[in-house]
Amino acid sequence: MTTVTLIGKPGCHLCDDARAVVDEVLAAFPAVGMLEQSILDDPALHERYWDEIPVVLIDGAVHTIYRVDAERLRVALAAAESNGSDEGGR
C-alpha cells in the first residue's frame, strides 16, 4: 500500500495549506494511506526537517517541501500505485 506522510508542526500555516491539498488529492486515492507527523514530537524529524516543513513523503521518499502542487501529487500517487501493483507493493 502506498503511504503519504505529511511532516510539519502545529501552528504552521504552510503545513495547514499542505494538509488541505493532500486531503483533497487523497480523496481520489482511497487505497493510499496517510500519516501525519510533527517535528515537535520526534527529535530525528526535527533535526532533519526543521527548516523545510511542510514535507510530503511518498512511501518514505521526499516528494516535495514547502508547497504541495495537487497535480504533481496526483501524478506521483498514480505512478506509485501502478508501480506497487507491478512490484507487489513497495
N, C-alpha and C positions, 0 to 999 in steps of 0.2 A: 504494500500500500504506500502510496506517495504521501509525504507529510510536509506541510508548510509550517515553519516556525517563525514567529514574529518576536524579535528581541527588542525590547525597549525599556521604558520605565514610566511609572505613574507621573502625570503632570506634563508629559512631553507632547506638545501639540502635533509635531510631525508623526509621533507614534500613533496618536489618535487618528490622524489622516490616513496613515498606512493601514491601520486596522480596518477602517471603513472600506478601503479599496480591496483589501484581502477578503473581507467578508462578502463583498459584492461579487468578486470573482469566484470564490469558493461555492457560492450558491449554485453555480453551473457545474460543479465537480463534486457530487455527493460522496464519491468514494475517496476523496482526498481528506486526510486528517489535518487538524490544526492544533499547534501548541503555541502558547504564549509564555514567554519568559522575561523576567525583569532583571536588568543588570544589578539592581539593588539586592537581589536575593542570592546571587551567585558570584563570588569573587572572581572566578575564572572568566565568566562572561563580562564582568565589569572591566577587568584588565584588558580583555581582547577588544571589546566593542564600545567602551565608554564615550568615545568621540565620534562614533559612526552611527548611532541609533537614529531612527529605527533600522534594523537589519532584517531582511527576509531571507530565510534559508529554504531551499527545496531539497528534501532528503539529506540535510546536513551540509549542503554546499551553498555558499553565498550566492543568492540570486540578485539582490540589489541592496543598496544602502540609501538612506535619507528619504527619497521619494519613490513610491511604487507606481509604475506605469501599468494600468489594468490590462491593456492589450498584450504587453510583453509578458506579464504574468500568466495570462490565458494561454499564450503560445507555449511557454515553458511547461505549464502543467499538462497540456495536451501531449507534448513530447515526452514528459516523464511518465504519463500513463501509458503511452504507446510503448515506450522502452520497457516499462515494468511488465507489460503483458508478454513481451518477447523474451525477457530475461528471468521470468518467474518472480518479479518484484525486486526492487533494488534495496 
